[in-house]
Amino acid sequence: MSDLILTARRIHVLGTHGPVQALLIRDGRIAAAGTEAEARAAALLGAAHEHVDGVVTPGLVDAHVHLTTWALARRRVDLNAARTLNEGVAAVAEAAGTGEGWIRGLGWDQHRWGGLPHREPLDNVCGGRPVFLQSHDLHGIWVNGEALHRCGITRDTPDPEGGTIVRGADGEPTGVLLEEAMKLVSVHLPLESAEEVREALVDAQRECHRLGLTGVHSVEVTGLDDFSAMELDGALRLRVLQAIQLNRLDQALALGLRSGFGGEWIRIGGLKMFLDGALGSRTALMREPYVGSDDRGISTLPPDEFRVHVQRAALGGISSTVHAIGDAAVELAIDVLGAAPRVAAMPHRIEHVQLCPPDLWERAGRSGLIGSMQPIHLMNDIPAAERHWGHERSRGAYPLSHLMRAGMTLAFGSDVPVESCDPRIGLFAAVRRVGWNGEPAEGWWQENAISAEEALRAYTEGPAVAAGLAHRTGRLLPGYDADLVAWDVDPLDCDPDQLRTMNCVLTMVAGETVHRA
């Protein structure tokens, strides 16, 4: 591959360096960054030149994805657009008219629908086919009577540890199962073929490139198998950091697998664990009860077991990646991970950190942990947080600025398919802190907001630090990967509202153009 001199209206290389005019790209890396004359002087004879009418930044990395789940969900019943229960049932009824076997879908939201759904409307439209519908936050499922029957779930089935079978006043299952109870059904689902998964992932990767994403941090259960298959046939064009699931820890340790193992496209991340549920289902683990309730959520992993897993993994060279949303779970994560042995390859990290009260900010900042957060969540969460946590307690919701000022490195993502993986919306949410309706106009606890530049760094430099790759990704400096994106406006010098509407005009991964508007 010959040298490429890339020029643009402005190129933000990040680090401590100001914008430059040109980049020299050689063998998938940045060979020089500066003026066009400096790039030409460093180029080999016959270098190509391309001018992009846009503003270039490092490629963005989504630091928390369920990419296979999203890729397949794009081909199933989409309940995210269903404003009411009736609209959701209508969408399922339409799907029931084609195909055979299980009807799968994703996106129902009890807050949008005014309460948890029931199995009976599904029974009325599905013609005896079993139904499996994941909630918007992936912490609950809605199934019909046929699915319950096939899985042997009755009024006498006990709740599994860390999970709930929702029941009616008569004691019968309503068709909603939360947290660990979801596995009572999911283990019975038929597996997609390898070809179906690959086709869906290739299509999803194309969409990621269109949105300016050049890498992802995957917490997908099947991620290592799925992405490895793509890499083997040369189709993978996203940098992937793949987490290890808890049920594979023994196997990983026996094989000598370590965080940081891998190559150009796939590297091994940390051990993925869950401490609690989610805000929407009121299963996030809280210090104090939810408003108007004695309920404090669900602990999905006993603290003593959590400590043992973290210690075992760290001593084996595997860092930890821990889901914690409620303030009690966040505090436990900070305490345990902050005191755990450090892993050389990459730091321990907390996923979500959605409610982190003021008394924990400094502890989080001093902990050396990564805050893997998804600002886009707050656009849906504002009403639920105000209702279930209360306004004053919500001061600790997504406290981006306070955690950053305290010294915590933030790595932004989307949790797709829970939310859109469009990073433009995440940038906007981090800066403006409003709901989808634009309210509150002054921003929800606006003291927690950060600047556009800080948000961009949390999509570039932050994920690089989290992956142990700060020396070669997240910036556009000599020696760094030529993973970049060009925007039609300058994300660091535009009206905040433009952050969510700016267009990606070019995406490059390893110096290869993978998207052009």
Protein Blocks (a to p, Z undefined) as FASTA:
>chain_A
ZZdddddfbdceehjbdcdfbdcdeehiafbgcdfklmmmmpcehiacdddddddddddd
dfbdcfklmmmmmmmccfklmmbfklmmmmmmmmmmggehjdddehiafklnopacdfkl
mmmmnnopacddddfkopaccddfklmmmnopafklccdehiacdddfkopaehiaehjl
mmmmmmmpccddfklmmmmmmmmmmmmmmnopabdcdfbfklmmmmmmmmmnopaccdcd
ddddfklmmmmmmnopaehiacfklccddddddfbdcfklopaccfbdcehiabebjafb
dfklmmmmmmmmmmnopacddddfbfmlmmmmmmmmmmpccdfkbccddehjlaccfklm
mmmmmnopacdddfklmmmmmmmmmmmnojmlmmmgoplklmmmnopacdddekpakbcc
bfklmmmmmmnopafkopafkogakllpccfklmmmmmmmmmmmmnopmmmgoiacehia
cdddddfbdfklccfklmmmcccfbdceehiafbdZZ
